[in-house]
Amino acid sequence: MNNKERNTKTVVHLSTVHQALDSRIHHRECCSIAAAGYNVFLIAQHGGNETVDGVQIIGLRPMPKRLYRMTIGQLVAWRKVMRLKPDLVHFHDPELLLLGFVLSFTRIKVVYDAHEDCVAQILHKPWMSPWMRRLMSTFMAKLEPLAARRFVGTVVAPSGAIERLKFSGIQNVVPIRNLPRLEDLPFVDSRVSSQSNSDMDRTFRLAYIGGITRVRGAIEMIKAIHLCKTDVRLTLAGDCSLELLEKLQLLDGWNKVDYMGRIRPDEVMTVLRSADAGIAILHPIKNYLEGGCPTKVYEYMAAGIPIVVSNFGGMEDLVSSIGCGFLVDPFNIEEIANAVDKLLSLPDSGKFMGAKGREAALTTYNWDFEAEPLIAAYDSVFDFGNSSN
């Protein structure tokens, strides 16, 4: 198909929760759609208006207060959307479902992007009381398929949400994994490979990238490095609530942590270049049991470093089939520590695991394989057909 044909259509990606330069929203989806020829705008939290990699960003002011974001923030977003007179709005937050539902009654085509299974995720929101979690999860289980019936497409990262939506009669579900772009990630010739089996004197760098929470193994990671027999430092790169951060700082092992806070997508490279291994010891809650592999695991693989991950679900299937790391019980501190120690004491094995992960990322697990069905779904919405450029 001719890119000029796509350029006649204005697409708006909308989020009131995420930052504009979010990895999935901007770097993967928006950039790919813009490169295909669509006229792409992104309305999200940002310091101002600018064009980045062909995507025209319309900045929203930071919205730290949840109530403001879900009321006034949505009205602000609505006005910015309508001023652009888009042909399609692709929104990324479950809290925008009602806004998307209203938009679907206009001439605008609407796509909903479910980054995670929100029905399962709500059950573990620490800021909600248990009864509120159950109530909101039940409400979302009703609202999500009801609204999705009005949308021209529902993009879903692999999770229990796919089967749940299909079971509810939603036909236009497009599974899109949140895989890394290879050009964004370095190949790390892991420092493990340059060490002899007897060389235990240097510092071993373990990296964790992503949201830092209890159910993502924050406490277990820190306790484990305290038990490690080797000299290990853990880099934590991601958002962490002040309440949890204060508790983590009191744990034995915090003196071996380098806490970076939230980092930009382009800074992931910096962290992984200095890493010997990656870690992701998520707890076996419903959202993770059914949600496939977290993006960080694919990023570690693309970087060519071995990984230590939880022994269940999509993580177990992936690591077992590829042989790119160790599987551990996410609650067994000693097992986690032993796995990390093995990566340094058996450097050849670590190098082999990293190479296997890198090979799998190059041939199967990267964004190039996800961009094609996303663009095809857009073309289908606009009846552009299947002809090539």
Summary of the structure (lengths in Angstrom):
residues: 389
radius of gyration: 21.5
end to end distance: 4.1
largest distance: 68.3
contacts: 1349
relative contact order: 0.12
helix: 48%
strand: 19%
